[in-house]
Amino acid sequence: MAKSKAYDNESISSLKGADRVRLRPGVIFGSDDLVGCQHSFFEILSNSIDEAREGFGNQIEVTRFRDGSIEVKDDGRGIPLDYNNKEERYNWELVYCELYAGGKYNNLIGDSYEFSLGINGLGACATQYASEYFDVTVFRDGFRFDLHFEKGENIGGLSKEPVRQKKTGTIQKWRPDRDVFTEIIIPLEYFQDMLKRQAVVNAGITFVLNDQESGETDKFYYPEGILGYVHELDQGKGISTPVLFDGLGSGRDRKDKQEYKVKASIAFCFNNEINRLEYYHNSSWLEYGGSPDRAVRNAFVGEIDRQIRALDKYKANESKITFTDVQDSLILVSSSFSTQTSYENQTKKAINNRFIQTFITDLLRSKLEVWFIENKAEGDKVIEQILINKRSRENAERQRLNIRKKLMGNIDMTNRVKKFVDCRTRDVDRRELYIVEGDSALGSCKMGRDAEFQAIIPVRGKILNCLKADYEAIFKNEIIVDLIKVLGCGVEIRTRHNKDLSAFDLSALRWNKIIICTDADVDGFQIRTLILAMFYRLTPTLIEKGKVYIAESPLFEITQRVKREERTYFAYNEREKSQLLAMLGADKCHIQRSKGLGENEPEMMWETTMNPETRRLIQILPDEAAVTFATFDLLLGDNLAGRKSHIEQNGHLYLDMLDIG
């Protein structure tokens, strides 16, 4: 066995230059996939945003090219690129070739950028290092400066030439490198979403998006910032008018830490139809929130709970509200800035500053207290709605526990579900469940089946219409509860308070095929439709996954007597009957309309309905969601006018079935 290489003093090495990013992009950008590539773009964009927010330029233009390259253009002061006497190096080297170098480290003393998004001095350099090429053009001090990089290396140094134009700004164009990122074609939707968010939290700055692929140009501009955005989300349908709270303060995360400044703006309203929470810090969207989110939760629950108690709105022994009850009817956008920020990491998806949380909590509590006093009518509406949300949530939770108790757990189905007949195999890939109509069909199917893999459960009469009944009525229905128990996978009930009322689990389904088997008459068709409606409402995934089938029953039994021998044929529709009669000779045949399943001989049940080699199964597959809903609503829902019209136009096709029975 070969010995491993020695681990000694020469085994330790360090990455240098561009390799610090190119070989480990996830350290800076969070990952080396499309998400990381998107973050590299945001690093460049954020520098232009910082300039505009400081009052230098009011438009940022982004261009998306077909080959995946990107250009960001601003009309700020222009990045200083010339020689830096203090550092004894060119600034372009510091900005684009040196990690932890930049012009935003003195923001605590109010230097170039007081409230800055890009404070780490990593973004421009890291994005340049991670690019196939990176071009920079700067206009400032009466000169035009140009730089060109390839795979992290500068080519040709700094070009500088005088120009007459007074306008200043920076243009940066680059193509993310496929050697660094697994994917570099950033979708148009990402740019649209990102620039809209930045327009929202940077009031008065125009963001322009040019898409070379589609030839379209989008502009994003919110003169009122987050308040205008809340108005847009609310659509004038809220139970309170959108309002903006803001404040400025300073403090420390710990007594021995340096003091820093914080300013915060929170726009919100209450709305019964829409809810939204968005948090931004130094204009970066905080996907995971952190300090501002904790502040909002504490302040809103604390103050609204205080108002409810003051008005004596809680019932005896009633528990207090939770933030879920508030959030159900809350549209809120928070935008905060600080001169010192503790981000979760370089990708800036959450912040953890203790003082920022304290500051926003105190700001909201004090402002909310005044708001409830000055807006009593709206405040009373809000309190009533939040109490409705709370009681609805608690009722849904009680219902969830009750349903879980009824449907889930390790049950002995043979003892707990009436008249259910199981099969022998435990191999789910073979197991079939026949849902049959009535006890008489149960008998003939039980004797005609293959007991190794076919199980049977009867439904007695027409089951409840699950499209029109409420959940309480549905789960009091013994037939439906028994069916769900036998399925084993639980139910899917998406309500405002419980997206999944009893933890639906497709892997717990005990059957490979669920086969609805009813008589080929009007009553049988209605029972079949009601069972399908139950699946559609309670377990739609079973339909989506193709687990539900209909067993076709023959309409006609045709007997031909040849000499002393009788042969029986089955026709499933009028066309097949005509074809058989033409082939066999109508004068030699006896035609009988098929009996109900319960009157059939076991051999006939096996041959026509249960034998995998000869039976006919119709797999139920979902149509487009809107079409599926419209069909069920027409047949069983509240569309009475549509149902009447449907019967008038198509009822004659089924008149002959009315004589069956």
C-alpha positions as CSV (number, residue, x, y, z in Angstrom):
1,M,0.0,0.0,0.0
2,A,1.5,3.3,-1.1
3,K,2.2,5.8,1.7
4,S,0.5,9.2,1.6
5,K,2.4,12.3,0.9
6,A,4.1,13.9,3.9
7,Y,2.3,16.6,5.8
8,D,5.0,19.1,6.8
9,N,5.9,22.8,6.8
10,E,5.8,22.9,3.0
11,S,2.3,21.5,2.9
12,I,0.7,24.9,3.9
13,S,0.0,27.3,1.1
14,S,-2.1,30.3,0.4
15,L,-4.2,31.5,-2.6
16,K,-2.9,34.7,-4.2
17,G,-4.3,37.2,-6.6
18,A,-7.4,36.3,-8.6
19,D,-7.2,32.7,-7.4
20,R,-8.6,33.8,-4.0
21,V,-11.9,34.3,-5.8
22,R,-11.7,32.2,-8.9
23,L,-11.0,29.0,-7.0
24,R,-13.3,29.7,-4.0
25,P,-16.2,31.9,-5.3
26,G,-18.6,30.6,-2.7
27,V,-16.7,32.4,0.1
28,I,-17.5,35.8,-1.5
29,F,-20.7,35.2,-3.4
30,G,-22.3,32.5,-1.4
31,S,-22.1,29.8,-4.1
32,D,-20.6,29.1,-7.5
33,D,-24.0,28.6,-9.2
34,L,-26.5,31.1,-10.7
35,V,-27.3,32.6,-7.3
36,G,-23.6,33.4,-6.8
37,C,-23.4,34.9,-10.3
38,Q,-26.4,37.1,-9.6
39,H,-24.8,38.3,-6.4
40,S,-21.6,39.3,-8.3
41,F,-23.8,41.6,-10.4
42,F,-25.4,43.1,-7.3
43,E,-21.9,43.9,-5.9
44,I,-21.3,46.2,-8.9
45,L,-24.9,47.6,-8.9
46,S,-24.6,48.4,-5.1
47,N,-21.6,50.7,-5.7
48,S,-23.6,52.8,-8.2
49,I,-26.5,52.9,-5.7
50,D,-24.3,54.2,-3.0
51,E,-23.2,57.1,-5.2
52,A,-26.8,58.0,-6.2
53,R,-28.0,57.8,-2.6
54,E,-25.3,60.2,-1.6
55,G,-26.8,62.7,-4.1
56,F,-24.4,62.1,-7.0
57,G,-26.6,61.2,-10.0
58,N,-30.2,60.1,-10.1
59,Q,-30.2,57.4,-12.8
60,I,-28.6,54.0,-13.1
61,E,-28.8,52.1,-16.3
62,V,-28.3,48.3,-16.6
63,T,-28.0,46.5,-19.9
64,R,-28.3,42.7,-20.3
65,F,-26.6,41.3,-23.4
66,R,-27.4,38.1,-25.2
67,D,-24.1,36.4,-24.4
68,G,-24.5,36.9,-20.7
69,S,-22.4,40.0,-20.3
70,I,-23.7,42.9,-18.2
71,E,-23.2,46.7,-18.2
72,V,-23.9,49.0,-15.3
73,K,-23.7,52.8,-16.1
74,D,-24.2,55.6,-13.5
75,D,-23.8,59.4,-13.6
76,G,-22.1,59.6,-10.2
77,R,-18.7,61.2,-9.5
78,G,-16.7,58.5,-11.2
79,I,-14.5,56.0,-9.3
80,P,-11.1,57.5,-8.6
81,L,-8.6,55.4,-10.5
82,D,-5.5,57.6,-10.6
83,Y,-2.4,57.5,-8.4
84,N,-3.0,57.5,-4.6
85,N,-0.1,59.2,-2.8
86,K,-1.2,58.0,0.6
87,E,-1.2,54.4,-0.4
88,E,1.6,54.8,-3.0
89,R,-0.4,52.8,-5.5
90,Y,-2.9,53.5,-8.2
91,N,-6.5,53.5,-7.0
92,W,-7.5,51.2,-9.8
93,E,-5.3,48.5,-8.3
94,L,-6.9,49.0,-4.9
95,V,-10.5,49.0,-6.2
96,Y,-10.2,46.1,-8.7
97,C,-7.2,44.0,-7.6
98,E,-7.2,44.2,-3.8
99,L,-9.7,42.6,-1.5
100,Y,-10.7,44.7,1.5
101,A,-9.9,48.0,-0.2
102,G,-12.3,50.8,-1.0
103,G,-13.6,54.3,-0.1
104,K,-16.2,53.3,2.5
105,Y,-14.2,52.4,5.6
106,N,-14.6,55.9,7.2
107,N,-18.3,56.1,7.1
108,L,-18.5,56.2,10.9
109,I,-17.0,59.7,10.9
110,G,-19.2,60.9,7.9
111,D,-16.6,60.5,5.2
112,S,-17.5,59.8,1.5
113,Y,-20.4,57.4,2.3
114,E,-22.3,57.7,5.5
115,F,-24.9,55.0,4.9
116,S,-23.3,52.6,2.4
117,L,-24.4,49.2,1.0
118,G,-20.9,48.2,-0.1
119,I,-18.8,48.6,3.0
120,N,-16.5,45.5,2.9
121,G,-14.3,46.6,0.0
122,L,-14.8,43.2,-1.7
123,G,-17.4,43.5,-4.4
124,A,-15.7,45.3,-7.3
125,C,-12.5,43.3,-6.9
126,A,-14.2,40.0,-6.4
127,T,-16.5,40.5,-9.4
128,Q,-13.6,41.5,-11.6
129,Y,-11.6,38.5,-10.5
130,A,-14.7,36.2,-11.4
131,S,-15.1,37.6,-14.9
132,E,-14.0,36.4,-18.3
133,Y,-13.4,40.1,-19.1
134,F,-14.1,43.3,-17.2
135,D,-14.0,46.8,-18.8
136,V,-14.2,50.0,-16.9
137,T,-14.7,53.5,-18.2
138,V,-14.7,56.5,-15.9
139,F,-15.3,60.2,-16.6
140,R,-14.0,62.6,-13.9
141,D,-11.6,65.5,-13.4
142,G,-11.8,66.4,-17.1
143,F,-10.4,63.0,-18.2
144,R,-11.6,59.7,-19.5
145,F,-10.1,56.6,-17.8
146,D,-10.2,53.1,-19.3
147,L,-9.2,49.7,-17.9
148,H,-9.4,46.2,-19.4
149,F,-9.1,42.9,-17.4
150,E,-9.2,39.3,-18.6
151,K,-9.7,36.5,-16.1
152,G,-8.6,38.7,-13.2
153,E,-5.5,40.1,-14.9
154,N,-5.1,43.7,-16.1
155,I,-4.2,44.1,-19.7
156,G,-2.5,47.3,-20.8
157,G,-2.6,49.3,-17.5
158,L,-4.6,52.5,-17.1
159,S,-5.5,54.6,-20.2
160,K,-6.1,58.3,-19.5
161,E,-7.0,61.1,-22.0
162,P,-8.5,64.6,-21.6
163,V,-12.2,65.2,-22.6
164,R,-14.3,68.3,-22.8
165,Q,-17.5,66.9,-21.3
166,K,-18.3,68.0,-17.8
167,K,-20.6,65.0,-17.1
168,T,-19.1,62.4,-14.7
169,G,-19.9,58.8,-14.1
170,T,-18.7,55.2,-14.3
171,I,-19.5,52.5,-16.9
172,Q,-18.6,48.9,-16.1
173,K,-19.1,46.0,-18.5
174,W,-18.2,42.4,-17.9
175,R,-19.0,38.8,-18.6
176,P,-19.1,36.4,-15.7
177,D,-16.7,33.6,-16.3
178,R,-17.9,30.0,-16.9
179,D,-14.7,28.8,-15.3
180,V,-15.9,30.3,-12.0
181,F,-19.7,30.0,-12.1
182,T,-21.6,26.9,-13.3
183,E,-24.2,29.2,-14.9
184,I,-23.8,32.8,-16.2
185,I,-27.0,33.6,-18.1
186,I,-29.0,35.5,-15.5
187,P,-32.7,35.5,-16.3
188,L,-34.4,38.7,-17.3
189,E,-36.9,38.3,-14.4
190,Y,-34.0,38.5,-11.9
191,F,-33.0,41.9,-13.2
192,Q,-36.6,43.2,-13.3
193,D,-37.2,42.1,-9.7
194,M,-33.9,43.4,-8.4
195,L,-34.1,46.9,-10.0
196,K,-37.7,47.3,-8.9
197,R,-36.7,46.5,-5.3
198,Q,-33.9,49.0,-5.5
199,A,-36.2,51.7,-7.0
200,V,-38.6,51.1,-4.1
201,V,-36.0,51.6,-1.3
202,N,-34.1,54.4,-3.1
203,A,-36.8,57.0,-3.6
204,G,-36.3,59.4,-6.5
205,I,-33.6,57.2,-8.3
206,T,-34.5,55.9,-11.7
207,F,-33.4,52.5,-12.7
208,V,-33.4,51.7,-16.4
209,L,-33.1,48.1,-17.7
210,N,-32.2,47.4,-21.4
211,D,-32.6,43.9,-22.5
212,Q,-30.7,43.2,-25.8
213,E,-32.4,39.8,-26.2
214,S,-36.0,41.1,-26.2
215,G,-35.2,44.6,-27.3
216,E,-37.3,46.0,-24.5
217,T,-36.6,48.7,-22.0
218,D,-38.1,48.9,-18.5
219,K,-38.0,51.9,-16.1
220,F,-38.5,51.6,-12.4
221,Y,-39.1,54.8,-10.4
222,Y,-40.8,55.3,-7.0
223,P,-40.8,59.0,-6.0
224,E,-42.5,58.1,-2.7
225,G,-40.3,55.1,-2.1
226,I,-41.6,52.4,0.2
227,L,-44.8,54.3,0.9
228,G,-45.6,54.4,-2.8
229,Y,-44.9,50.7,-3.0
230,V,-47.3,49.9,-0.1
231,H,-50.0,51.9,-1.9
232,E,-49.3,49.8,-5.0
233,L,-49.6,46.5,-3.1
234,D,-52.7,47.7,-1.1
235,Q,-54.6,48.7,-4.3
236,G,-56.9,50.9,-2.2
237,K,-58.6,47.8,-0.7
238,G,-57.1,47.9,2.8
239,I,-58.8,48.2,6.1
240,S,-56.4,51.0,7.0
241,T,-54.7,53.8,5.0
242,P,-51.0,53.2,4.2
243,V,-48.7,55.1,6.6
244,L,-45.0,55.8,7.0
245,F,-43.1,55.8,10.3
246,D,-39.5,57.0,10.3
247,G,-36.8,58.0,12.7
248,L,-33.1,58.6,13.2
249,G,-30.9,57.6,16.2
250,S,-27.5,56.3,17.4
251,G,-26.4,53.6,19.8
252,R,-24.2,50.6,20.4
253,D,-24.6,46.9,20.0
254,R,-22.6,46.5,23.3
255,K,-21.3,49.0,25.8
256,D,-17.7,48.6,24.8
257,K,-18.5,48.8,21.0
258,Q,-18.3,52.0,18.9
259,E,-21.5,54.1,18.6
260,Y,-23.1,54.2,15.1
261,K,-26.0,55.9,13.4
262,V,-29.3,54.3,12.4
263,K,-32.2,55.6,10.4
264,A,-35.3,53.6,9.6
265,S,-38.5,53.9,7.6
266,I,-41.4,51.5,7.9
267,A,-44.4,51.8,5.6
268,F,-47.5,49.6,6.3
269,C,-51.2,49.1,6.1
270,F,-53.7,46.4,7.0
271,N,-55.4,44.5,4.3
272,N,-57.7,41.4,4.3
273,E,-56.8,40.2,0.8
274,I,-53.1,40.7,0.6
275,N,-50.2,40.3,3.1
276,R,-46.5,41.0,2.5
277,L,-43.4,41.6,4.6
278,E,-40.2,42.9,3.0
279,Y,-37.1,44.1,4.8
280,Y,-34.2,46.1,3.4
281,H,-31.0,47.4,5.0
282,N,-28.7,49.9,3.3
283,S,-31.0,49.1,0.3
284,S,-30.1,45.4,0.2
285,W,-33.1,43.0,0.4
286,L,-32.9,41.0,3.6
287,E,-34.3,37.7,2.4
288,Y,-34.1,36.3,6.0
289,G,-34.7,39.5,7.8
290,G,-32.8,39.3,11.1
291,S,-32.9,42.3,13.4
292,P,-35.7,44.3,11.6
293,D,-37.9,41.3,11.4
294,R,-37.6,40.6,15.1
295,A,-38.3,44.2,15.8
296,V,-41.5,44.3,13.8
297,R,-42.8,41.1,15.4
298,N,-42.1,42.3,18.9
299,A,-43.5,45.8,18.4
300,F,-46.7,44.9,16.5
301,V,-47.6,42.0,18.9
302,G,-46.8,44.0,22.0
303,E,-48.7,47.1,21.0
304,I,-51.8,45.4,19.5
305,D,-52.0,43.1,22.4
306,R,-52.0,46.1,24.7
307,Q,-54.7,47.8,22.7
308,I,-56.9,44.6,22.9
309,R,-56.5,44.4,26.6
310,A,-57.3,48.1,27.1
311,L,-60.5,47.6,25.1
312,D,-61.3,44.4,27.0
313,K,-61.7,42.5,23.7
314,Y,-60.2,39.1,24.8
315,K,-62.8,36.5,26.0
316,A,-62.4,34.9,29.4
317,N,-59.2,32.8,29.5
318,E,-58.4,33.5,25.9
319,S,-54.7,33.4,24.9
320,K,-53.0,36.5,23.5
321,I,-52.5,37.1,19.8
322,T,-49.4,35.9,17.9
323,F,-47.6,37.6,15.0
324,T,-49.2,35.1,12.7
325,D,-52.5,36.7,13.4
326,V,-51.1,40.2,12.6
327,Q,-49.2,39.0,9.6
328,D,-52.3,37.5,8.0
329,S,-53.6,41.1,7.4
330,L,-50.3,43.1,7.2
331,I,-48.5,44.7,4.3
332,L,-45.2,46.1,5.6
333,V,-42.0,47.3,4.0
334,S,-39.1,48.2,6.2
335,S,-36.0,50.1,5.0
336,S,-33.2,50.8,7.4
337,F,-29.7,52.2,7.1
338,S,-26.8,52.2,9.5
339,T,-23.2,53.4,9.5
340,Q,-22.1,50.0,10.9
341,T,-23.8,46.7,9.9
342,S,-23.3,43.2,11.1
343,Y,-24.4,41.1,8.1
344,E,-25.0,37.4,8.3
345,N,-22.3,37.1,5.6
346,Q,-21.1,38.8,2.4
347,T,-24.3,37.9,0.6
348,K,-26.2,40.3,3.0
349,K,-29.4,38.3,3.4
350,A,-29.8,39.1,7.1
351,I,-28.4,41.5,9.7
352,N,-27.9,40.8,13.4
353,N,-27.2,44.2,15.0
354,R,-28.7,44.3,18.5
355,F,-29.1,48.1,18.5
356,I,-30.9,48.2,15.2
357,Q,-33.4,45.7,16.6
358,T,-33.9,47.8,19.7
359,F,-34.1,51.1,17.8
360,I,-36.8,49.8,15.3
361,T,-38.8,48.1,18.1
362,D,-38.9,51.3,20.2
363,L,-39.7,53.5,17.1
364,L,-42.6,51.2,16.1
365,R,-44.1,50.9,19.6
366,S,-44.1,54.6,20.2
367,K,-45.5,55.5,16.7
368,L,-48.1,52.7,16.8
369,E,-49.4,53.9,20.2
370,V,-50.0,57.4,18.7
371,W,-51.4,55.9,15.5
372,F,-54.1,54.0,17.4
373,I,-55.1,57.2,19.3
374,E,-55.2,59.4,16.2
375,N,-56.9,56.8,13.9
376,K,-59.4,55.2,16.3
377,A,-61.9,54.1,13.6
378,E,-59.3,52.3,11.5
379,G,-57.6,51.0,14.7
380,D,-60.8,49.4,15.9
381,K,-61.2,47.7,12.5
382,V,-57.7,46.4,12.7
383,I,-58.2,45.0,16.2
384,E,-61.4,43.2,15.2
385,Q,-59.8,41.7,12.1
386,I,-56.7,40.5,14.0
387,L,-59.0,38.8,16.6
388,I,-60.9,37.2,13.7
389,N,-57.6,35.9,12.4
390,K,-56.6,34.6,15.8
391,R,-59.8,32.7,16.4
392,S,-59.8,31.3,12.9
393,R,-56.3,30.1,13.3
394,E,-57.1,28.4,16.6
395,N,-60.2,26.8,15.2
396,A,-58.2,25.5,12.3
397,E,-55.6,24.1,14.6
398,R,-58.2,22.3,16.6
399,Q,-59.7,21.0,13.4
400,R,-56.3,19.8,12.3
401,L,-55.6,17.9,15.5
402,N,-59.1,16.3,15.3
403,I,-58.6,15.3,11.7
404,R,-55.1,14.0,12.3
405,K,-56.5,11.9,15.2
406,K,-59.2,10.5,12.9
407,L,-57.1,9.8,9.8
408,M,-53.5,9.2,10.7
409,G,-51.6,6.7,12.8
410,N,-51.0,3.0,12.7
411,I,-54.5,1.6,12.3
412,D,-55.6,-2.0,11.7
413,M,-57.8,-1.2,8.8
414,T,-59.5,-4.6,8.8
415,N,-60.9,-4.0,12.2
416,R,-61.4,-0.2,12.1
417,V,-63.0,0.3,8.7
418,K,-66.3,-1.3,8.1
419,K,-66.6,-3.9,5.3
420,F,-63.1,-3.1,4.0
421,V,-61.5,-6.2,2.4
422,D,-57.7,-6.1,2.2
423,C,-55.4,-7.9,-0.1
424,R,-52.5,-10.1,0.9
425,T,-49.4,-8.5,-0.6
426,R,-47.6,-5.6,1.2
427,D,-45.9,-4.6,-2.1
428,V,-47.4,-1.1,-2.7
429,D,-46.3,-1.2,-6.3
430,R,-48.8,-4.1,-6.9
431,R,-51.7,-3.2,-4.5
432,E,-55.0,-2.0,-6.1
433,L,-57.9,-0.6,-4.2
434,Y,-61.4,-1.0,-5.8
435,I,-64.0,1.5,-4.6
436,V,-67.3,-0.2,-5.4
437,E,-70.9,0.8,-5.3
438,G,-72.8,-0.8,-2.4
439,D,-72.7,-4.1,-0.5
440,S,-74.0,-6.2,-3.4
441,A,-71.1,-5.1,-5.6
442,L,-68.8,-5.8,-2.7
443,G,-69.9,-9.5,-2.7
444,S,-69.4,-10.1,-6.5
445,C,-66.1,-8.2,-6.6
446,K,-64.8,-10.0,-3.5
447,M,-65.4,-13.3,-5.1
448,G,-64.2,-12.3,-8.6
449,R,-61.0,-10.5,-7.6
450,D,-57.4,-11.7,-7.2
451,A,-57.1,-11.6,-3.4
452,E,-53.3,-11.4,-3.7
453,F,-53.2,-7.7,-4.8
454,Q,-56.8,-6.4,-5.1
455,A,-58.6,-4.9,-2.1
456,I,-62.2,-3.6,-2.0
457,I,-64.1,-1.0,-0.1
458,P,-67.8,-0.3,-0.7
459,V,-69.5,3.1,-0.6
460,R,-73.1,3.0,0.5
461,G,-75.3,5.3,-1.6
462,K,-74.3,8.7,-2.8
463,I,-71.5,10.2,-0.8
464,L,-71.4,13.8,0.4
465,N,-70.7,16.5,-2.2
466,C,-67.3,17.6,-1.1
467,L,-67.3,20.7,-3.3
468,K,-70.2,22.3,-1.4
469,A,-69.8,20.9,2.1
470,D,-67.6,22.5,4.7
471,Y,-64.7,20.6,6.3
472,E,-66.6,20.0,9.5
473,A,-69.4,18.2,7.6
474,I,-66.9,16.3,5.4
475,F,-65.0,14.8,8.3
476,K,-68.2,13.8,10.1
477,N,-69.1,11.7,7.1
478,E,-68.3,8.1,7.9
479,I,-67.9,7.0,4.3
480,I,-65.4,9.7,3.5
481,V,-63.4,9.2,6.7
482,D,-63.2,5.4,6.0
483,L,-62.0,6.0,2.5
484,I,-59.3,8.4,3.7
485,K,-58.2,6.0,6.4
486,V,-57.8,3.2,3.8
487,L,-55.8,5.4,1.5
488,G,-53.3,6.1,4.3
489,C,-51.8,9.3,2.9
490,G,-53.9,11.9,4.8
491,V,-55.5,14.9,3.2
492,E,-54.5,18.2,1.6
493,I,-56.5,21.1,2.9
494,R,-55.1,24.5,2.1
495,T,-56.6,27.1,4.2
496,R,-55.4,30.5,5.3
497,H,-54.1,29.1,8.6
498,N,-53.2,25.6,7.6
499,K,-51.6,24.9,4.2
500,D,-51.6,21.2,5.0
501,L,-54.2,20.3,7.6
502,S,-53.2,16.8,8.2
503,A,-49.7,16.4,6.8
504,F,-50.4,14.8,3.5
505,D,-47.7,12.3,2.6
506,L,-47.7,10.7,-0.8
507,S,-45.1,8.1,0.3
508,A,-47.6,6.8,2.9
509,L,-50.2,5.9,0.2
510,R,-50.9,2.2,0.5
511,W,-52.0,1.7,-3.2
512,N,-50.5,1.8,-6.6
513,K,-53.9,2.1,-8.3
514,I,-57.2,3.5,-6.8
515,I,-60.0,2.2,-9.1
516,I,-63.5,3.6,-9.0
517,C,-66.0,0.9,-10.0
518,T,-69.7,1.8,-10.3
519,D,-72.7,0.8,-12.3
520,A,-73.0,2.0,-15.9
521,D,-76.1,4.0,-15.2
522,V,-77.1,7.5,-14.1
523,D,-76.8,6.7,-10.4
524,G,-73.4,5.0,-10.9
525,F,-72.1,7.9,-12.9
526,Q,-73.2,10.4,-10.2
527,I,-71.5,8.3,-7.5
528,R,-68.4,8.2,-9.6
529,T,-68.4,12.0,-10.0
530,L,-68.9,12.5,-6.3
531,I,-66.0,10.2,-5.5
532,L,-63.8,12.1,-8.0
533,A,-64.9,15.4,-6.4
534,M,-63.7,14.0,-3.0
535,F,-60.3,13.3,-4.5
536,Y,-60.2,16.7,-6.2
537,R,-60.8,18.6,-3.0
538,L,-59.1,16.4,-0.4
539,T,-56.2,14.7,-2.2
540,P,-55.6,16.5,-5.5
541,T,-52.0,15.1,-5.7
542,L,-53.4,11.6,-6.2
543,I,-55.0,12.9,-9.4
544,E,-51.9,14.8,-10.4
545,K,-49.8,11.7,-10.0
546,G,-52.1,9.5,-12.0
547,K,-53.1,7.2,-9.1
548,V,-56.9,7.4,-9.7
549,Y,-58.7,5.3,-12.3
550,I,-62.2,4.5,-13.4
551,A,-63.1,0.9,-14.3
552,E,-65.4,0.8,-17.3
553,S,-68.3,-1.6,-17.0
554,P,-69.9,-3.2,-20.1
555,L,-73.2,-1.8,-21.2
556,F,-74.4,-4.9,-23.1
557,E,-74.0,-8.6,-22.7
558,I,-74.4,-10.3,-26.1
559,T,-74.9,-14.1,-26.1
560,Q,-74.4,-16.1,-29.4
561,R,-75.6,-19.7,-29.6
562,V,-73.6,-21.8,-32.0
563,K,-75.0,-25.4,-32.1
564,R,-75.2,-26.4,-28.5
565,E,-72.5,-23.9,-27.3
566,E,-73.1,-20.4,-26.0
567,R,-70.5,-17.7,-26.3
568,T,-70.8,-14.4,-24.4
569,Y,-69.4,-11.1,-25.6
570,F,-69.4,-7.7,-23.9
571,A,-69.9,-4.3,-25.5
572,Y,-68.9,-1.2,-23.6
573,N,-70.9,1.3,-25.8
574,E,-73.4,1.4,-28.7
575,R,-70.7,1.4,-31.3
576,E,-69.1,-1.8,-30.0
577,K,-72.6,-3.4,-29.8
578,S,-73.2,-2.6,-33.5
579,Q,-69.8,-3.9,-34.5
580,L,-70.3,-7.2,-32.6
581,L,-73.8,-7.7,-34.0
582,A,-72.5,-7.1,-37.5
583,M,-69.8,-9.6,-37.0
584,L,-71.8,-12.3,-35.2
585,G,-75.1,-11.9,-37.0
586,A,-77.8,-10.1,-35.2
587,D,-80.4,-12.8,-35.7
588,K,-78.2,-15.4,-33.9
589,C,-77.6,-13.2,-30.8
590,H,-79.4,-12.4,-27.6
591,I,-78.8,-8.9,-26.3
592,Q,-79.2,-8.0,-22.7
593,R,-78.5,-4.7,-21.0
594,S,-75.8,-5.3,-18.4
595,K,-77.1,-5.7,-14.9
596,G,-75.7,-3.8,-11.9
597,L,-72.3,-4.9,-10.6
598,G,-73.9,-6.6,-7.7
599,E,-76.0,-8.9,-10.0
600,N,-73.0,-10.0,-12.1
601,E,-71.4,-13.4,-11.7
602,P,-67.9,-13.4,-10.1
603,E,-66.4,-14.8,-13.3
604,M,-67.9,-11.9,-15.3
605,M,-66.6,-9.4,-12.8
606,W,-63.1,-10.8,-13.2
607,E,-63.2,-10.9,-16.9
608,T,-64.7,-7.5,-17.6
609,T,-63.7,-5.3,-14.7
610,M,-60.8,-6.8,-12.6
611,N,-58.5,-8.9,-14.8
612,P,-55.5,-6.7,-15.7
613,E,-55.3,-8.5,-19.1
614,T,-58.9,-7.8,-20.2
615,R,-60.3,-4.9,-18.1
616,R,-60.6,-1.4,-19.3
617,L,-59.3,1.4,-17.0
618,I,-59.6,5.1,-17.6
619,Q,-56.7,7.0,-15.9
620,I,-57.9,10.3,-14.4
621,L,-55.4,13.0,-15.3
622,P,-55.7,16.7,-14.4
623,D,-56.5,19.2,-17.1
624,E,-55.3,22.9,-16.8
625,A,-56.3,24.0,-13.2
626,A,-58.9,26.5,-14.4
627,V,-60.5,24.0,-16.7
628,T,-60.6,21.3,-14.0
629,F,-62.2,23.7,-11.5
630,A,-64.8,24.9,-14.1
631,T,-65.8,21.3,-14.9
632,F,-66.3,20.3,-11.2
633,D,-68.1,23.6,-10.6
634,L,-70.4,22.9,-13.5
635,L,-71.2,19.4,-12.4
636,L,-71.3,19.8,-8.6
637,G,-70.6,23.3,-7.6
638,D,-72.5,26.6,-7.4
639,N,-72.8,27.2,-11.1
640,L,-76.5,26.5,-11.2
641,A,-77.1,28.4,-14.5
642,G,-74.3,26.6,-16.2
643,R,-75.5,23.2,-15.0
644,K,-79.1,23.9,-16.2
645,S,-77.7,24.9,-19.7
646,H,-75.5,21.8,-19.7
647,I,-78.5,19.5,-19.0
648,E,-80.6,21.2,-21.7
649,Q,-77.9,20.8,-24.3
650,N,-76.7,17.3,-23.4
651,G,-79.4,15.6,-21.3
652,H,-81.0,13.8,-24.3
653,L,-77.8,11.8,-24.7
654,Y,-78.5,9.9,-21.5
655,L,-82.3,9.6,-21.6
656,D,-82.1,5.8,-22.3
657,M,-80.3,5.3,-19.0
658,L,-83.3,6.4,-17.0
659,D,-85.0,3.1,-17.7
660,I,-82.2,1.1,-16.1
661,G,-82.8,-0.1,-12.7
